[in-house]
Amino acid sequence: MAFPLSWVPRTLLSPIQNYPEFLLAIACFLILSRLSSRQSRLPVTWPVVGMLPSVLGNCDRLHDWITDVLRLSGCTFVLKGPWSSFGDVIMTCDPANVNHVFTANFANYPKGGDFAKIFGVLGNGIFNADGKSWAFQRKKAHGLIASPKFREFVANSTRDKLESSLIPLLDHLSHEGKEFDLQDVFLRLTFDTTAMFVFGIDPGCLSIEFPTLAFAKAMDDAEEILFYRHIAPKGWQNIEKRFNFGHHKKMERAKKVIDKCIAQYISIKRKLTNDGDDLLTSYLDCQAEVGKDGAAFENFLRDTAFNFMVAGRDTTSSALTWFFYLLSKNPHVEAKIVQELKLHAPKNPSFPSSTQLREMTYLHAALCESLRLYPPVPFEHKEASSHDVLPSGIEISPRRRLLLSLYAMARVEGIWGKDCMEFKPERWLSESGRIRHEPSYKFLTFNSGPRTCLGKDMAMMQLKAVAAAMVSRFQIRVANDFVVKPKLSIILHMKGGLKVTVKKREGYSGFHI
């Protein structure tokens, strides 16, 4: 029931009439009250800037914020972009939407022009390519990766690196007893191994001296900027480009270093014998097949090499970092892995054969569970070439980008159950002890549909090999006061690295290299 204004005491009415700031304060209070309620955790759309303030205000916990928003909105949410931006962003972690985009209607969701602009540093490599270019590159890469000769080369190179570099380094660090950054160690390990796979050259990044490599540093800088390009307004990015400052200038600087280093590696490779099992040796002989001459072929080699460097170095190092973090927090899982290593490789638990690694289902399950909770690529970016409607009912057009959150998908009860937040390798094991299959549109770590990762099996074998070598010999423990937080990057690295200590495991002397 309404009441006349005359009923309001003059002592209360006077501030309202004479001081408009009082009204503004009341309005702000009501807005803030609404924002603090549970449902209002969904972003608010503001004039001109859209929902950008909500994004920027949650940058320090962006992946968890996206997870909260998708939980509240039923797994799909329309994020309103600012004026002069790429347009609205459809955020989703709905498996039905994922299956629709990656498989059922794959042809309508190419990487697209906006993706190519954001990831320009990748050139025309396989991650940026669409259509015939993508089909050719995938066929060529599949032929190489599927060959038994290349797989044997990868397995042998990985073992050599573990024996000659990683194990001696960890042994040295265990004697020192000091804290160190395990993420940095893994980045160095995977940089060296991937360079060996791609170029047939070991850069020697992983050593006791911890040398600084310009190539590796430039890759780190580029990945941080790629993440920035996903959230910064398009207009501002254009200004940075026009006047060559800020993130644009930093990216150009990183790209020059990357191009120079790759050119040097290619030059070195050409001076060596062409008899090699690495990727570059295979591609150097395919100029006629590629159909490019001179500078165009050199650009093709550069883009191909860099795309594979990013795929091999960053995803694997991220996966290993989070895996050992979770093992440190779950010693019962670590103990089961040690038992399995001794059971299937009793003579040499540190370096099981490929056959023995395949038999280790619990180790495989633990790695899958780690990859589920902390996917190395935490989100996928898509755009539609023509109008479409997702299974969730949201309309898609070329003016709307699609952001699929793998990180959020792992944390939704409706997808993985009430225990979705737990590190539980057993969820991947059947009653008979075999690996339980989960559809790729639910477990998207290795992508889904026609773009499913070609190196999936090889990557899992490499992860198992590193885990076996380390878990059998050492105990890794996270520093007590260390706060783990995802870094703002297109790869799910840890902010500030992973501070740990290492000590030899009991019974270490019984293992043989």
C-alpha positions as CSV (number, residue, x, y, z in Angstrom):
1,M,0.0,0.0,0.0
2,A,1.4,3.4,-1.0
3,F,1.5,6.3,1.5
4,P,1.5,10.1,0.8
5,L,4.8,11.9,0.9
6,S,3.4,14.2,3.5
7,W,3.6,11.3,6.0
8,V,7.4,11.4,5.7
9,P,9.0,13.4,8.5
10,R,10.6,16.7,7.3
11,T,13.9,15.7,8.9
12,L,14.1,12.8,6.5
13,L,12.6,14.5,3.4
14,S,15.0,17.5,3.5
15,P,18.2,15.6,2.6
16,I,16.4,13.9,-0.3
17,Q,15.1,17.1,-1.7
18,N,18.1,19.3,-1.3
19,Y,21.0,16.9,-1.7
20,P,20.8,14.7,-4.9
21,E,24.0,13.1,-3.7
22,F,21.9,11.4,-1.1
23,L,19.8,9.8,-3.8
24,L,22.9,8.7,-5.6
25,A,24.3,7.1,-2.4
26,I,21.0,5.2,-1.9
27,A,21.1,4.0,-5.5
28,C,24.7,2.9,-5.2
29,F,23.8,1.1,-2.0
30,L,21.0,-0.8,-3.7
31,I,23.1,-1.7,-6.6
32,L,25.9,-3.0,-4.4
33,S,23.4,-4.9,-2.3
34,R,22.1,-6.6,-5.4
35,L,25.6,-7.4,-6.7
36,S,26.4,-9.0,-3.4
37,S,23.4,-11.4,-3.5
38,R,24.0,-14.9,-4.8
39,Q,22.2,-14.5,-8.1
40,S,23.8,-11.2,-8.8
41,R,27.2,-12.8,-9.0
42,L,26.3,-13.0,-12.7
43,P,28.0,-10.1,-14.5
44,V,26.1,-6.8,-14.8
45,T,25.9,-5.1,-18.3
46,W,27.0,-1.5,-18.1
47,P,26.6,1.2,-20.8
48,V,29.4,1.3,-23.4
49,V,31.7,-1.1,-21.5
50,G,29.3,-4.0,-21.3
51,M,30.5,-6.6,-18.8
52,L,34.2,-5.8,-19.1
53,P,34.3,-4.4,-15.5
54,S,33.3,-7.8,-14.2
55,V,36.0,-9.5,-16.3
56,L,38.7,-7.1,-15.2
57,G,37.6,-7.2,-11.6
58,N,38.0,-10.9,-11.5
59,C,41.2,-11.2,-13.5
60,D,43.1,-12.5,-10.6
61,R,40.8,-15.6,-10.4
62,L,39.4,-15.5,-14.0
63,H,39.1,-19.3,-14.5
64,D,37.3,-19.8,-11.2
65,W,35.1,-16.8,-11.8
66,I,34.1,-18.2,-15.2
67,T,33.3,-21.5,-13.4
68,D,31.1,-19.7,-10.9
69,V,29.2,-17.8,-13.7
70,L,28.6,-21.0,-15.7
71,R,27.4,-22.9,-12.6
72,L,24.9,-20.2,-11.9
73,S,23.7,-19.9,-15.5
74,G,23.3,-23.5,-16.3
75,C,26.6,-24.1,-18.1
76,T,26.1,-21.4,-20.8
77,F,26.2,-17.6,-20.5
78,V,26.2,-14.6,-22.9
79,L,29.0,-12.2,-21.9
80,K,28.2,-8.8,-23.3
81,G,31.3,-7.2,-24.8
82,P,32.2,-3.5,-24.7
83,W,31.5,-1.1,-27.5
84,S,34.0,-1.5,-30.4
85,S,34.9,-5.0,-29.3
86,F,34.7,-8.3,-31.2
87,G,31.1,-8.6,-30.0
88,D,29.4,-10.8,-27.4
89,V,31.2,-13.9,-26.1
90,I,29.2,-17.1,-25.5
91,M,30.8,-18.9,-22.6
92,T,29.9,-22.5,-22.2
93,C,31.0,-25.8,-20.6
94,D,27.9,-27.8,-21.7
95,P,29.1,-31.1,-23.2
96,A,26.1,-31.0,-25.7
97,N,27.3,-27.7,-27.0
98,V,30.9,-29.0,-27.2
99,N,29.8,-32.1,-29.2
100,H,27.8,-29.9,-31.5
101,V,30.6,-27.4,-32.2
102,F,33.5,-29.9,-32.4
103,T,31.8,-32.8,-34.2
104,A,28.2,-32.6,-35.3
105,N,28.5,-29.1,-37.0
106,F,32.3,-29.0,-37.3
107,A,32.3,-27.3,-40.7
108,N,30.5,-24.3,-39.4
109,Y,33.1,-23.6,-36.7
110,P,36.5,-22.9,-38.3
111,K,39.2,-21.2,-36.5
112,G,38.2,-18.0,-38.3
113,G,39.7,-14.6,-39.0
114,D,39.5,-13.2,-35.4
115,F,41.3,-16.3,-34.1
116,A,44.0,-15.9,-36.7
117,K,44.5,-12.2,-35.7
118,I,44.7,-13.0,-32.0
119,F,47.1,-15.9,-32.6
120,G,49.0,-14.2,-35.4
121,V,52.4,-15.3,-33.9
122,L,51.5,-18.9,-34.9
123,G,51.5,-17.8,-38.5
124,N,49.7,-20.2,-40.9
125,G,50.6,-23.3,-38.9
126,I,48.2,-26.1,-38.1
127,F,46.6,-24.5,-35.1
128,N,45.6,-21.4,-37.1
129,A,44.9,-23.2,-40.4
130,D,41.4,-24.0,-41.9
131,G,40.2,-25.8,-45.0
132,K,42.6,-27.3,-47.4
133,S,45.7,-25.9,-45.6
134,W,44.6,-27.5,-42.3
135,A,43.7,-30.8,-44.0
136,F,47.1,-31.0,-45.7
137,Q,49.1,-30.1,-42.6
138,R,47.1,-32.6,-40.5
139,K,47.7,-35.4,-43.0
140,K,51.4,-34.7,-43.1
141,A,51.7,-34.5,-39.3
142,H,49.7,-37.7,-38.9
143,G,51.9,-39.6,-41.2
144,L,55.0,-38.5,-39.2
145,I,53.6,-39.0,-35.7
146,A,52.0,-42.3,-36.5
147,S,55.2,-43.8,-37.8
148,P,56.8,-46.4,-35.5
149,K,60.3,-44.9,-36.3
150,F,59.3,-41.5,-35.1
151,R,57.6,-42.9,-31.9
152,E,60.7,-44.9,-31.1
153,F,62.8,-41.7,-31.7
154,V,60.6,-39.8,-29.2
155,A,60.7,-42.5,-26.6
156,N,64.5,-42.9,-26.8
157,S,65.1,-39.1,-26.8
158,T,62.9,-38.7,-23.7
159,R,64.7,-41.5,-21.9
160,D,68.1,-40.1,-22.8
161,K,67.1,-36.7,-21.5
162,L,65.8,-38.1,-18.3
163,E,68.9,-40.1,-17.7
164,S,71.4,-37.4,-18.7
165,S,69.7,-34.3,-17.3
166,L,66.5,-34.5,-15.2
167,I,67.6,-37.3,-12.8
168,P,71.1,-35.8,-12.1
169,L,69.5,-32.3,-11.6
170,L,67.0,-33.6,-9.1
171,D,69.7,-35.7,-7.4
172,H,71.7,-32.5,-7.0
173,L,68.8,-30.5,-5.7
174,S,67.9,-33.2,-3.2
175,H,71.5,-32.9,-1.7
176,E,71.1,-29.1,-1.5
177,G,67.7,-29.4,0.3
178,K,66.7,-26.0,-1.0
179,E,63.3,-24.9,-2.4
180,F,63.2,-24.6,-6.2
181,D,60.7,-24.0,-9.0
182,L,59.5,-27.3,-10.3
183,Q,57.5,-25.7,-13.1
184,D,60.7,-24.1,-14.4
185,V,62.4,-27.5,-14.4
186,F,59.5,-29.0,-16.4
187,L,59.5,-26.1,-18.9
188,R,63.2,-26.6,-19.4
189,L,62.8,-30.3,-19.8
190,T,60.0,-30.1,-22.3
191,F,61.7,-27.2,-24.2
192,D,64.7,-29.5,-24.7
193,T,62.8,-32.6,-25.6
194,T,60.4,-30.8,-28.0
195,A,63.4,-29.1,-29.7
196,M,64.9,-32.6,-30.1
197,F,61.6,-33.9,-31.6
198,V,61.2,-30.9,-33.9
199,F,64.7,-29.9,-34.9
200,G,66.8,-32.9,-33.8
201,I,68.8,-30.5,-31.6
202,D,69.2,-30.4,-27.8
203,P,69.4,-26.8,-26.7
204,G,70.7,-27.8,-23.2
205,C,68.1,-25.6,-21.4
206,L,67.8,-28.2,-18.5
207,S,71.1,-28.2,-16.6
208,I,72.3,-27.4,-13.1
209,E,73.3,-23.9,-14.2
210,F,69.7,-23.1,-15.3
211,P,70.7,-21.0,-18.3
212,T,68.4,-18.4,-19.8
213,L,67.3,-19.1,-23.4
214,A,66.0,-16.2,-25.4
215,F,63.7,-18.5,-27.4
216,A,62.0,-19.9,-24.3
217,K,61.6,-16.5,-22.7
218,A,60.0,-15.1,-25.9
219,M,57.5,-18.0,-25.9
220,D,56.5,-17.2,-22.4
221,D,56.0,-13.5,-23.3
222,A,54.0,-14.4,-26.4
223,E,51.6,-16.6,-24.5
224,E,50.8,-14.0,-21.8
225,I,50.0,-11.5,-24.6
226,L,47.8,-14.0,-26.4
227,F,45.7,-14.2,-23.2
228,Y,45.5,-10.4,-22.9
229,R,44.2,-10.3,-26.5
230,H,41.2,-12.3,-25.4
231,I,40.0,-9.8,-22.9
232,A,41.3,-6.4,-24.0
233,P,38.8,-4.2,-26.1
234,K,39.5,-4.4,-29.8
235,G,39.7,-0.6,-30.0
236,W,42.4,-0.4,-27.4
237,Q,44.4,-3.1,-29.2
238,N,44.2,-1.2,-32.4
239,I,45.6,1.9,-30.7
240,E,48.5,-0.1,-29.3
241,K,49.2,-1.4,-32.8
242,R,48.8,2.0,-34.5
243,F,51.3,3.7,-32.1
244,N,53.4,0.5,-31.5
245,F,53.5,0.4,-27.7
246,G,52.3,-1.8,-24.8
247,H,51.4,-5.4,-25.5
248,H,51.7,-5.0,-29.3
249,K,55.3,-3.8,-29.0
250,K,56.1,-6.6,-26.6
251,M,54.6,-9.2,-29.0
252,E,56.6,-7.8,-31.9
253,R,59.8,-8.1,-29.9
254,A,59.0,-11.6,-28.9
255,K,58.1,-12.6,-32.4
256,K,61.5,-11.3,-33.7
257,V,63.3,-13.5,-31.2
258,I,61.2,-16.5,-32.0
259,D,61.8,-16.1,-35.8
260,K,65.5,-15.6,-35.4
261,C,66.0,-18.6,-33.2
262,I,63.9,-20.9,-35.4
263,A,65.9,-19.7,-38.5
264,Q,69.1,-20.5,-36.7
265,Y,67.9,-24.0,-35.8
266,I,66.8,-24.6,-39.4
267,S,70.1,-23.4,-40.7
268,I,72.0,-25.7,-38.3
269,K,69.8,-28.6,-39.4
270,R,70.5,-28.0,-43.1
271,K,74.2,-28.1,-42.4
272,L,73.9,-31.4,-40.8
273,T,73.1,-34.7,-42.5
274,N,69.5,-35.0,-43.7
275,D,69.4,-38.5,-42.2
276,G,67.3,-37.9,-39.1
277,D,64.1,-39.0,-37.5
278,D,63.0,-35.5,-36.3
279,L,60.1,-33.6,-37.7
280,L,62.2,-31.0,-39.5
281,T,64.1,-33.6,-41.5
282,S,60.8,-34.9,-42.7
283,Y,59.5,-31.5,-43.7
284,L,62.7,-30.3,-45.4
285,D,62.2,-33.0,-48.0
286,C,58.6,-32.0,-48.8
287,Q,59.0,-28.7,-50.6
288,A,57.6,-30.1,-53.9
289,E,54.7,-31.6,-51.9
290,V,54.0,-28.3,-50.1
291,G,54.2,-26.4,-53.4
292,K,55.9,-23.3,-52.0
293,D,59.1,-21.7,-53.3
294,G,61.8,-19.6,-51.6
295,A,60.6,-17.4,-48.8
296,A,57.1,-19.0,-48.8
297,F,58.6,-22.4,-48.0
298,E,60.8,-20.9,-45.2
299,N,57.7,-19.3,-43.7
300,F,56.0,-22.7,-43.9
301,L,58.9,-24.4,-42.0
302,R,58.9,-21.6,-39.4
303,D,55.2,-21.8,-38.7
304,T,55.2,-25.6,-38.6
305,A,58.2,-25.8,-36.3
306,F,56.8,-23.1,-33.9
307,N,53.3,-24.7,-33.7
308,F,54.8,-28.0,-32.7
309,M,57.2,-26.3,-30.2
310,V,54.2,-24.7,-28.5
311,A,52.2,-28.0,-28.5
312,G,55.0,-30.1,-27.2
313,R,56.7,-27.7,-24.7
314,D,53.9,-25.9,-23.0
315,T,51.1,-28.4,-22.7
316,T,53.4,-31.2,-21.4
317,S,55.1,-28.9,-18.8
318,S,51.8,-27.7,-17.6
319,A,50.4,-31.2,-17.2
320,L,53.5,-32.4,-15.3
321,T,53.4,-29.4,-12.9
322,W,49.8,-29.8,-11.9
323,F,50.2,-33.6,-11.6
324,F,53.1,-33.4,-9.2
325,Y,51.3,-30.7,-7.2
326,L,48.3,-33.0,-6.8
327,L,50.6,-36.0,-5.9
328,S,52.2,-33.8,-3.2
329,K,48.7,-33.1,-1.8
330,N,47.5,-36.7,-2.1
331,P,50.3,-39.1,-0.9
332,H,48.0,-42.1,-0.9
333,V,47.8,-41.7,-4.7
334,E,51.6,-41.4,-4.9
335,A,52.0,-44.6,-2.9
336,K,49.7,-46.5,-5.2
337,I,51.7,-45.4,-8.2
338,V,55.0,-46.5,-6.6
339,Q,53.4,-49.9,-5.9
340,E,52.3,-50.2,-9.5
341,L,55.8,-49.3,-10.8
342,K,57.4,-52.0,-8.7
343,L,54.7,-54.5,-9.8
344,H,55.0,-54.0,-13.6
345,A,58.7,-53.0,-13.8
346,P,60.4,-54.7,-10.8
347,K,63.9,-54.7,-12.3
348,N,63.8,-51.0,-13.3
349,P,60.8,-49.0,-12.0
350,S,62.5,-45.7,-13.0
351,F,62.5,-46.6,-16.7
352,P,59.8,-49.0,-17.7
353,S,59.5,-50.2,-21.3
354,S,56.7,-48.9,-23.5
355,T,54.9,-52.1,-23.0
356,Q,55.2,-51.9,-19.2
357,L,54.0,-48.2,-19.2
358,R,50.9,-49.3,-21.1
359,E,50.1,-51.8,-18.4
360,M,50.1,-49.1,-15.7
361,T,46.4,-48.3,-15.5
362,Y,46.5,-46.5,-12.2
363,L,49.3,-44.1,-13.3
364,H,47.2,-43.5,-16.5
365,A,44.1,-42.9,-14.4
366,A,45.9,-40.4,-12.2
367,L,47.3,-38.5,-15.1
368,C,43.8,-38.4,-16.7
369,E,42.3,-37.1,-13.5
370,S,45.0,-34.4,-13.2
371,L,44.4,-33.4,-16.8
372,R,40.6,-33.2,-16.1
373,L,41.0,-30.8,-13.2
374,Y,43.9,-28.8,-14.7
375,P,43.7,-29.0,-18.5
376,P,46.9,-27.5,-20.0
377,V,44.7,-25.5,-22.4
378,P,42.0,-24.2,-20.1
379,F,39.7,-22.8,-22.8
380,E,38.9,-23.2,-26.5
381,H,38.0,-20.3,-28.8
382,K,35.6,-20.8,-31.7
383,E,33.5,-18.6,-34.1
384,A,30.7,-19.6,-36.4
385,S,30.9,-18.9,-40.1
386,S,27.1,-18.8,-40.4
387,H,24.1,-18.5,-38.0
388,D,23.5,-21.5,-35.8
389,V,21.7,-22.4,-32.6
390,L,23.5,-24.4,-29.9
391,P,21.7,-27.4,-28.2
392,S,21.4,-25.1,-25.1
393,G,19.2,-22.8,-27.2
394,I,21.7,-19.9,-27.5
395,E,21.9,-18.3,-31.0
396,I,25.4,-18.0,-32.6
397,S,26.3,-15.6,-35.4
398,P,29.6,-14.4,-36.9
399,R,29.4,-11.5,-34.5
400,R,29.5,-13.8,-31.5
401,R,32.6,-15.6,-30.4
402,L,32.4,-18.9,-28.5
403,L,34.5,-19.6,-25.5
404,L,34.5,-23.2,-24.2
405,S,35.8,-23.6,-20.7
406,L,37.5,-26.9,-20.0
407,Y,38.5,-25.7,-16.6
408,A,34.8,-25.1,-15.7
409,M,33.6,-28.3,-17.2
410,A,35.6,-30.3,-14.7
411,R,34.0,-28.5,-11.8
412,V,30.3,-28.9,-12.6
413,E,28.5,-31.5,-10.6
414,G,26.0,-32.2,-13.4
415,I,28.9,-33.3,-15.6
416,W,31.3,-35.1,-13.3
417,G,29.3,-35.8,-10.1
418,K,29.2,-34.4,-6.6
419,D,32.9,-35.3,-6.1
420,C,33.9,-33.4,-9.2
421,M,36.3,-31.1,-7.2
422,E,38.2,-34.1,-5.7
423,F,41.4,-35.6,-7.2
424,K,40.1,-39.1,-7.6
425,P,42.0,-41.4,-10.1
426,E,39.5,-44.2,-9.4
427,R,36.8,-42.4,-11.4
428,W,38.8,-43.5,-14.5
429,L,38.9,-47.2,-13.6
430,S,36.3,-49.8,-14.2
431,E,35.5,-52.6,-11.7
432,S,37.9,-54.9,-13.7
433,G,40.7,-52.3,-13.3
434,R,40.7,-51.2,-16.9
435,I,40.6,-47.5,-18.0
436,R,37.1,-46.2,-18.2
437,H,36.4,-44.4,-21.5
438,E,34.9,-40.9,-21.3
439,P,33.7,-39.2,-24.4
440,S,36.0,-36.4,-25.7
441,Y,33.2,-33.8,-25.6
442,K,33.2,-34.4,-21.8
443,F,37.0,-34.8,-21.4
444,L,38.2,-32.2,-23.9
445,T,41.9,-32.0,-22.9
446,F,43.0,-33.6,-26.2
447,N,40.3,-31.7,-28.2
448,S,37.4,-33.5,-29.9
449,G,36.1,-34.4,-33.4
450,P,38.3,-33.9,-36.5
451,R,40.8,-31.7,-34.6
452,T,41.5,-34.3,-31.9
453,C,45.1,-34.1,-30.9
454,L,47.3,-36.3,-33.1
455,G,49.9,-36.7,-30.4
456,K,47.6,-37.8,-27.7
457,D,49.0,-41.3,-27.2
458,M,52.6,-40.1,-27.5
459,A,52.0,-37.3,-25.0
460,M,50.5,-39.8,-22.5
461,M,53.5,-42.1,-22.9
462,Q,55.9,-39.1,-22.3
463,L,54.0,-38.0,-19.2
464,K,54.1,-41.6,-17.9
465,A,57.9,-41.9,-18.6
466,V,58.7,-38.7,-16.7
467,A,56.4,-39.6,-13.8
468,A,57.9,-43.1,-13.5
469,A,61.5,-41.7,-13.5
470,M,60.6,-39.1,-10.8
471,V,58.1,-40.9,-8.5
472,S,60.2,-44.1,-8.2
473,R,63.3,-42.1,-7.1
474,F,62.1,-38.9,-5.4
475,Q,59.5,-37.5,-3.1
476,I,58.3,-34.0,-4.2
477,R,56.7,-31.8,-1.6
478,V,55.2,-28.4,-2.1
479,A,56.5,-25.6,0.2
480,N,54.2,-25.2,3.2
481,D,53.5,-21.5,2.7
482,F,53.2,-21.6,-1.1
483,V,49.9,-20.4,-2.5
484,V,49.1,-22.1,-5.8
485,K,47.3,-20.0,-8.4
486,P,46.8,-20.2,-12.2
487,K,48.7,-17.8,-14.3
488,L,46.9,-15.5,-16.8
489,S,48.0,-17.2,-20.0
490,I,46.5,-19.3,-22.7
491,I,48.4,-22.2,-21.1
492,L,47.4,-23.2,-17.5
493,H,50.8,-22.5,-15.9
494,M,51.1,-21.7,-12.2
495,K,51.6,-18.1,-11.3
496,G,55.0,-17.8,-9.7
497,G,55.9,-21.3,-10.5
498,L,55.7,-24.3,-8.1
499,K,57.9,-24.0,-5.1
500,V,59.0,-27.5,-3.9
501,T,61.6,-29.5,-2.1
502,V,62.8,-32.9,-3.2
503,K,64.3,-35.8,-1.3
504,K,65.3,-39.3,-2.3
505,R,62.7,-42.0,-1.8
506,E,63.5,-44.9,0.6
507,G,64.8,-47.8,-1.5
508,Y,66.1,-45.4,-4.1
509,S,69.5,-47.2,-4.3
510,G,67.8,-50.3,-5.5
511,F,66.7,-48.7,-8.7
512,H,69.0,-48.8,-11.7
513,I,69.5,-46.6,-14.7
